[in-house]
Structure formats: C-alpha cells, structure tokens
Amino acid sequence: MYKANLSGEQNSYYLQELLLSGLIVQERAEDGCLVYRTTQKGREYLGHYYQMMDLMELVQGRVNNVVAPTVARESVVFSS
C-alpha cells in the first residue's frame, strides 16, 4: 500500500473493484491473514496489458525516430 502511494480508503476501493471484476480472490492464509491471489482471468488480463504496453512502446519508438511526411488529409485512406 505504501509503495503504491495509496491511502487505506483507495486501497480498499481498488481491491473491491478487482474482486468484483474477478481479477483477484480473497483467501485466508494458515495464520489467519487475508491474502489476495490473482485469478486466471487476472493473469490473462495482465498478459494482455503487458502486450499493449509493449506495442505502445514500439509505436512510440517509431513515432520518435521517424519524421512523418506532410500529407493532405484528403489523400489519407484507411482500410479495415
């Protein structure tokens, strides 16, 4: 909580959101402490998140290293 710079209220809010989304589950450890574990859905979400971050870095690197040509908007064609 301290490393994330979250207050107790913020921490509770985000944990509740993650629980309701099914990204984490709450369990009791043998010593009685609450433990939060990532679900399969949560691990898949993290995998997609990291893929998106890698893609964004790749695109940002291309934008920073290449001078974009000046093109009239009318001549730009988008296809799907």
URRA-V908722 format. One record per backbone hydrogen bond with DSSP energy under -0.5 kcal/mol. CO is the residue of the C=O (numbers start at 1). NH is the residue of the N-H. Records with the same first field share a line. If there is no record, write none. Layout:
BEGIN
CO = NH / NH
END
This chain:
BEGIN
1 = 6
2 = 5
7 = 11
8 = 12
9 = 13
10 = 14
11 = 15
12 = 16
13 = 17
14 = 18
15 = 19
16 = 20
17 = 21
18 = 22 / 23 / 24
19 = 22
23 = 39
25 = 37
27 = 35
29 = 32
33 = 29
35 = 27 / 37
37 = 25
39 = 43
40 = 44
41 = 45
42 = 46
43 = 47
44 = 48
45 = 49
46 = 50
47 = 51
48 = 52
49 = 53
50 = 54
51 = 55
52 = 56
53 = 57
54 = 58
55 = 59
56 = 60
57 = 61
58 = 62
59 = 63
60 = 64
61 = 65
62 = 66
66 = 68
69 = 71
72 = 75
73 = 76
END
